[in-house]
Amino acid sequence: MFSQNTKQTGTQSQTPAASGAPAPKRASTEPSIISADLRVVGDLHCSGELQIKGNVEGDIKSRSVTIGEGAHVQGSVMADTVHISGSIKGQVEAPAVTVARSARVQGDIVHQTLAVEAGAFLDGSCRHLDSKAAASGTSAPKAAPAPEDKKLATGA
């Protein structure tokens, strides 16, 4: 019906769905985009690239996340790469994080590599992501305070 081939042959090829075999998965090469006039309330999960130009209230998990200039995110972001030009209130966890001069980050950044341009606003702590924890998908636990710190804190 929609085929370019107009000849009908006596044999019909079966599609994977018709033959019972699962359809092959196709990797999306186009980014998913939250446009400037869009507000999303809820968590976002994407297997590819996610570009945010609007507002997101929720946690984000993707392979690559770009928070554009003028975009606002309230929630945590977990990805392989994160580029921030807009504002975010929440934790960012990624092996590679770039914070542009127009960015406003209020929250912690857990990273392996971090680039912060002059003029960027960063209110939070920056911790190095342990490579073993990165492979398992969890961040490194915080180190326990030294015994002398506990004595000072308790007044003993």
Buried (B, 14 or more C-beta within 10 A) or exposed (E): EEEEEEEEEEEEEEEEEEEEEEEEEEEEEEEBBBEEEEEBEEEBEBEEBBBBBBBBBBBBBBEBBBBBBBBBBBBBBBBEBBBBBBBBBBBBBBBBBBBBEBBBBEBBBBBEEBEBEEEBEBEBEBBEBBEEBBEEEEBBEEEEEEEEEEEEEEEE
